[in-house]
Amino acid sequence: MTMNLEDLRFGTELIKRGFASMQKGGVIMDVVNAEQARIAEEAGAVAVMSLERVPADIRKAGGVARMADPKIVHEIIDAVSIPVMGKVRIGHFVEAQILENIGVDMIDESEVLTPADEEYHIVKTAFTVPFVCGARNLGEALRRIAEGAAMIRTKGEAGTGNVVEAVRHMHAIMGEIRVLQGMDDSERAARAREIEAPFELVRETAERGRLPVVNFSAGGIATPADAALMMQLGADGVFVGSGIFLSENPVKTARAIVEAVNNFENPAVLAEVSRGLGDPMKGIDVHTLKEDEVLRFRGR
Amino acid sequence: MGVRVGVLSLQGDVSEHISAFRRTLVSMGDDTGCVVAVRHAKEIPLLDALAIPGGESTTISRLIDKNSMRNAIERFDGGIFATCAGMVLLAREVDDTRVRPLGLMDMEVARNAFGRQRESFEAIIPVKGLEDPYHAIFIRAPVATATGAAAEPLASIDAGIVAIREGRHMAFSFHPELTPDIRLHRMFLKNLGI
C-alpha cells in the first residue's frame, strides 16, 4: 500500500507515551561521548542520555550548565542504534527545538542544567518528540504531564551517588496515589486544588492506581542494589547518571545494573551481579550540600 | 483447561500486552484462560502462546541469553505473537549484528526502518483477513524486507511488510497492544485453533 503523507499522524500523545512504554524495565545511561554510548548499548541499556558532562562533573565545574554541544549529540547518535536522549534547561524551548532538529528521540527538561525560566516550563505538547521531566511529588508529576510530558522520573539529587532523595520522591508519588485511591471524586477535587494539579489527571491517576505515563527513577542511583531498590518501590525503570562512568569499572557496573533491573526481585541474582564491581562513584552526603548546590528544588 | 498465554517479561511494554490479551480472552468468552508474565525458561513449554513485546531489541536479545531462555523459545511448539522489537527477534536475519535473532520466521528485518522517534507515526492500514482497516501505531518500527515461501504477508506499506504470518506465528512492525482494537489478537488466537 502506498501511504499518503497527509494520512500519517506524527507526534501524537499515543506515539509519545508509547515510546516511553517501550523503555519500561530498562536502564537509561548518561554518556558523554561515542565510546561510552557504545559501552552502554553493549551492556544492554535501552537508551542513552547524551551530555557534555555527567551530573557529578557538572557540580564540580560550576557556572551555568547548558544543553550539550550538538556535535557531541551527533556523534552519539551515529554510534548507537538505541534511542538517544538529550537534556535541555527548564523552560528553554529553543534548546529543545535544536535537539528535536538534530534527531534526539526524547528530551529531558532537566533540573540538572541551570534553569532558563524560573516561572514556566516548556509547553511540551508543541513538540513532535516526547519529553521526560523530573518530579518530587504527585502534584509536580501531574503538572508536567498536563504540559505534555510523556514520561516522569523522580528528581532525586543528581550527581551525588546518594539514592536518598530518589527514594523520598518515589515514596511521595506512590504514597499520594494510594491516598487518592481511597477518596471519592469530591475529595479528589479538593486534593487536586491542594497539589495544584488538573482534576482530570488526578482522577485518572486514582482510577489506574498509577501515573498516567511511565514513571522512572533518577538522581543518585549508583549500584545494582540502588537500581533494584527503586524498582521494588514501584519505578518502571531507572536512569543512571554519574553512577556508571564515574565508577571504577564502568563496563561491569553497566552490565550489573541492567541485570539488577531485570531481576530486581531476585536477591540471588542481585548478590551475584554485585560481586567484585570495584569502587562505585564516591558520592556526597546530600545534607552537606549548600543551598545553591541543591538541584531538586529547581522547577516546581 | 483454558488457554495459557505468556508475555516475555524481560523488558518493554509487558503490561500492555498482558492487558490486551486479557481483554481478548474476555471478549471471546474464555473465562478459564490466563495471561501471565514469563521470566523463566521452564515456564515456556507450559504455554499455548507467547507474546514477545515491543522494547529495545538489543536489550531483550541480550537478556534472553543472560536468562538462558533462547533454547526454550526456539523449541516452543505454540504460537508466538511478536510486535516491533519482538518482530526483529523472530527474524531469520537482521540488518544489524547488535541483535542476535531467534530465526523462527523466514524473513529479513530492517531495524528502525523509518528513522528516528520524530518519524514515528500512526496510520490506518488495511490488513489481510480484517474487514475494516486497522489503526496502527509505528514507533521506531522495523519492517520485513524479504520473506521466504512459508511466510504470508498480511499488510505492506511503501517501506516493506509490516504484518506477517508464518504457521502459528504472527509478527507486527506496529503495536496492536497500544490500542483498544483486539482484532489482531483474536486473529492470532483463532489461527491457533483457540
Interface residues (C-beta under 8 A of the other chain):
Chain A: M1 T2 M3 D7 L8 R9 F10 G11 T12 L14 I15 G18 F19 S21 M22 Q23 K24 G25 G26 E41 E42 G44 A45 V46 A47 I77 S81 I82 P83 E100 G103 V104 D105 M106 T128 V129 P130 V258 E259 N262
Chain B: S9 L10 Q11 G12 D13 V14 S15 E16 G54 G55 E56 T58 T59 R62 L63 K66 N67 C84 A85 D96 R98 R111 N112 G115 R116 Q117 R118 E119 S120 F121 E122 A123 I124 I125 P126 I137 I139 R140 A155 S156 I157 D158 H175 L178 T179
